[in-house]
Amino acid sequence: MSAGLHALLRMGRNTLDLDRAVAFYHDVLGFRIEGMPAKQPSWTHLPGMDLGFTRCAQLSLGGQQLELTECPQAAAYPADAKSNDRMFQHFALVVADIAVVHARVMAAGIQAITQGGPQTLPSETGAVTAFKFRDPDGHPVELLQFPPGAGDPHWHQQASTDLATLGIDHSAISVLDPSQSTAFYTQLGLQMGSRGRNHGLAQEHLDHLPLPDVEVIAMRPGNTPPHLELLGYRQPLGRDNVATALTAIAADRLEWRVALLNTLLARPLVAAAVISRGIVEGEPMAILRDPDGHVLVLRGLC
């Protein structure tokens, strides 16, 4: 088995109010509550990671996982944050009927990012229909409906169920230099998938940005979702990542299963990104920041 990221285990988000966040993800978006309260995330037991989280909840949707950690005194999600700012990280939920889920989200009184309702992108960028909004803490979330024959075949197999939301297709992060980020995640063991460029009126409405021009690069750990997408905005240029504290509400995390962790951590770009590493309950772990400040938790195979 080669060293590197083999599977995206879960996404982690911080919240000012765990009960409110769990209710939103469960009641509005259809996540299952797997544990609440759950024990503190194991990565918080790494050296220097005593961060003061109060409670935690484990949720799931389809085969994907979401971990919510409560930190009532944390810095709130910046109200003026945009999709091209480097703190931006969302996850994309695949839906069977975007009109149904969009109506449910809007009825919950959330803040829309996308203007004018769900947007269908041009055929050259996949003809996907999408809508972006913010959860109660301000985190961005995207709804995706794939047309027949587009997207991962897994989602078309799931679409015959009676579930409105099917699972998490990917997490997308804004990056300053796509080449630098591609090199970093390639050294972590991800494989580059599709690579394209999104622009035009539908993208402008989707992002609520003037004349957006964004390079989109899919980085995959394998053949099944979820995967990672890199968003390199050529214009308008965004701001640096201000979510420098791991407790900040904007400090999302991606938690990965890793083979041969020590070998991986010896690679130059990876070694320079390590914040902390150690063994927790017999499991080797490390926490890193990528070139744009996004947080990664690596869990080694025991």
QUITAQUI-V370746 format. One record per residue. N is the residue number from 1. SS is DSSP state (H for helix, E for strand, C for the rest). PHI is phi in whole degrees, 0 to 359 (999 if undefined). Layout:
n=N ss=SS phi=PHI
n=N ss=SS phi=PHI
This chain:
n=1 ss=C phi=999
n=2 ss=C phi=282
n=3 ss=C phi=289
n=4 ss=E phi=145
n=5 ss=E phi=285
n=6 ss=E phi=251
n=7 ss=E phi=198
n=8 ss=E phi=275
n=9 ss=E phi=284
n=10 ss=E phi=195
n=11 ss=E phi=252
n=12 ss=E phi=247
n=13 ss=E phi=227
n=14 ss=E phi=267
n=15 ss=E phi=219
n=16 ss=C phi=282
n=17 ss=C phi=217
n=18 ss=H phi=296
n=19 ss=H phi=299
n=20 ss=H phi=296
n=21 ss=H phi=295
n=22 ss=H phi=297
n=23 ss=H phi=300
n=24 ss=H phi=295
n=25 ss=H phi=292
n=26 ss=H phi=280
n=27 ss=H phi=285
n=28 ss=H phi=264
n=29 ss=C phi=254
n=30 ss=C phi=82
n=31 ss=C phi=290
n=32 ss=E phi=271
n=33 ss=E phi=270
n=34 ss=E phi=268
n=35 ss=E phi=193
n=36 ss=E phi=200
n=37 ss=E phi=285
n=38 ss=E phi=255
n=39 ss=C phi=291
n=40 ss=C phi=302
n=41 ss=C phi=305
n=42 ss=H phi=296
n=43 ss=H phi=295
n=44 ss=H phi=289
n=45 ss=H phi=265
n=46 ss=C phi=291
n=47 ss=C phi=305
n=48 ss=C phi=79
n=49 ss=C phi=252
n=50 ss=C phi=280
n=51 ss=C phi=255
n=52 ss=C phi=85
n=53 ss=C phi=298
n=54 ss=C phi=264
n=55 ss=C phi=219
n=56 ss=E phi=216
n=57 ss=E phi=225
n=58 ss=E phi=250
n=59 ss=E phi=234
n=60 ss=E phi=215
n=61 ss=E phi=215
n=62 ss=C phi=61
n=63 ss=C phi=261
n=64 ss=E phi=253
n=65 ss=E phi=240
n=66 ss=E phi=228
n=67 ss=E phi=244
n=68 ss=E phi=251
n=69 ss=E phi=240
n=70 ss=E phi=266
n=71 ss=C phi=216
n=72 ss=C phi=299
n=73 ss=C phi=262
n=74 ss=C phi=287
n=75 ss=C phi=292
n=76 ss=C phi=293
n=77 ss=C phi=295
n=78 ss=C phi=303
n=79 ss=C phi=293
n=80 ss=C phi=261
n=81 ss=C phi=294
n=82 ss=C phi=238
n=83 ss=C phi=294
n=84 ss=C phi=269
n=85 ss=C phi=286
n=86 ss=C phi=289
n=87 ss=C phi=284
n=88 ss=C phi=297
n=89 ss=E phi=209
n=90 ss=E phi=235
n=91 ss=E phi=235
n=92 ss=E phi=255
n=93 ss=E phi=265
n=94 ss=E phi=277
n=95 ss=E phi=236
n=96 ss=C phi=281
n=97 ss=C phi=216
n=98 ss=H phi=294
n=99 ss=H phi=297
n=100 ss=H phi=294
n=101 ss=H phi=288
n=102 ss=H phi=302
n=103 ss=H phi=298
n=104 ss=H phi=294
n=105 ss=H phi=296
n=106 ss=H phi=294
n=107 ss=H phi=294
n=108 ss=C phi=280
n=109 ss=C phi=78
n=110 ss=C phi=280
n=111 ss=E phi=267
n=112 ss=E phi=282
n=113 ss=C phi=267
n=114 ss=C phi=293
n=115 ss=C phi=261
n=116 ss=C phi=84
n=117 ss=C phi=82
n=118 ss=C phi=305
n=119 ss=E phi=245
n=120 ss=E phi=263
n=121 ss=C phi=282
n=122 ss=C phi=300
n=123 ss=H phi=299
n=124 ss=H phi=290
n=125 ss=H phi=248
n=126 ss=C phi=107
n=127 ss=C phi=57
n=128 ss=C phi=286
n=129 ss=E phi=258
n=130 ss=E phi=220
n=131 ss=E phi=207
n=132 ss=E phi=248
n=133 ss=E phi=207
n=134 ss=E phi=244
n=135 ss=C phi=283
n=136 ss=C phi=300
n=137 ss=C phi=267
n=138 ss=C phi=100
n=139 ss=C phi=296
n=140 ss=E phi=282
n=141 ss=E phi=225
n=142 ss=E phi=236
n=143 ss=E phi=260
n=144 ss=E phi=230
n=145 ss=E phi=236
n=146 ss=C phi=273
n=147 ss=C phi=286
n=148 ss=C phi=306
n=149 ss=C phi=85
n=150 ss=C phi=249
n=151 ss=C phi=78
n=152 ss=C phi=292
n=153 ss=H phi=304
n=154 ss=H phi=306
n=155 ss=H phi=287
n=156 ss=H phi=288
n=157 ss=H phi=290
n=158 ss=H phi=276
n=159 ss=C phi=294
n=160 ss=C phi=280
n=161 ss=C phi=284
n=162 ss=C phi=267
n=163 ss=C phi=275
n=164 ss=C phi=283
n=165 ss=E phi=249
n=166 ss=E phi=258
n=167 ss=E phi=161
n=168 ss=E phi=262
n=169 ss=E phi=279
n=170 ss=E phi=196
n=171 ss=E phi=246
n=172 ss=E phi=245
n=173 ss=E phi=234
n=174 ss=E phi=276
n=175 ss=E phi=230
n=176 ss=C phi=281
n=177 ss=C phi=235
n=178 ss=H phi=304
n=179 ss=H phi=294
n=180 ss=H phi=295
n=181 ss=H phi=291
n=182 ss=H phi=298
n=183 ss=H phi=297
n=184 ss=H phi=296
n=185 ss=H phi=286
n=186 ss=H phi=293
n=187 ss=H phi=295
n=188 ss=C phi=283
n=189 ss=C phi=106
n=190 ss=C phi=279
n=191 ss=E phi=254
n=192 ss=E phi=288
n=193 ss=E phi=257
n=194 ss=E phi=287
n=195 ss=E phi=217
n=196 ss=E phi=209
n=197 ss=E phi=224
n=198 ss=E phi=251
n=199 ss=E phi=199
n=200 ss=C phi=103
n=201 ss=H phi=295
n=202 ss=H phi=298
n=203 ss=H phi=293
n=204 ss=H phi=299
n=205 ss=H phi=291
n=206 ss=H phi=298
n=207 ss=H phi=271
n=208 ss=C phi=54
n=209 ss=C phi=230
n=210 ss=C phi=283
n=211 ss=C phi=49
n=212 ss=C phi=291
n=213 ss=E phi=221
n=214 ss=E phi=230
n=215 ss=E phi=274
n=216 ss=E phi=241
n=217 ss=E phi=237
n=218 ss=E phi=271
n=219 ss=E phi=242
n=220 ss=E phi=240
n=221 ss=C phi=274
n=222 ss=C phi=182
n=223 ss=C phi=261
n=224 ss=C phi=239
n=225 ss=C phi=289
n=226 ss=C phi=270
n=227 ss=E phi=230
n=228 ss=E phi=248
n=229 ss=E phi=241
n=230 ss=E phi=261
n=231 ss=E phi=248
n=232 ss=E phi=253
n=233 ss=E phi=282
n=234 ss=E phi=287
n=235 ss=E phi=202
n=236 ss=C phi=290
n=237 ss=C phi=288
n=238 ss=C phi=263
n=239 ss=C phi=264
n=240 ss=C phi=295
n=241 ss=C phi=288
n=242 ss=C phi=262
n=243 ss=C phi=276
n=244 ss=C phi=279
n=245 ss=C phi=271
n=246 ss=C phi=294
n=247 ss=C phi=270
n=248 ss=C phi=301
n=249 ss=C phi=298
n=250 ss=C phi=278
n=251 ss=C phi=273
n=252 ss=C phi=293
n=253 ss=E phi=226
n=254 ss=E phi=247
n=255 ss=E phi=251
n=256 ss=E phi=242
n=257 ss=E phi=272
n=258 ss=E phi=232
n=259 ss=E phi=263
n=260 ss=C phi=53
n=261 ss=H phi=302
n=262 ss=H phi=298
n=263 ss=H phi=296
n=264 ss=H phi=297
n=265 ss=H phi=289
n=266 ss=C phi=275
n=267 ss=C phi=289
n=268 ss=H phi=305
n=269 ss=H phi=294
n=270 ss=H phi=288
n=271 ss=H phi=303
n=272 ss=C phi=289
n=273 ss=C phi=264
n=274 ss=E phi=289
n=275 ss=E phi=266
n=276 ss=E phi=205
n=277 ss=E phi=210
n=278 ss=E phi=169
n=279 ss=E phi=240
n=280 ss=E phi=240
n=281 ss=C phi=50
n=282 ss=C phi=80
n=283 ss=E phi=249
n=284 ss=E phi=290
n=285 ss=E phi=215
n=286 ss=E phi=207
n=287 ss=E phi=234
n=288 ss=E phi=229
n=289 ss=E phi=239
n=290 ss=C phi=283
n=291 ss=C phi=301
n=292 ss=C phi=253
n=293 ss=C phi=92
n=294 ss=C phi=288
n=295 ss=E phi=262
n=296 ss=E phi=236
n=297 ss=E phi=249
n=298 ss=E phi=250
n=299 ss=E phi=244
n=300 ss=E phi=284
n=301 ss=C phi=285
n=302 ss=C phi=286
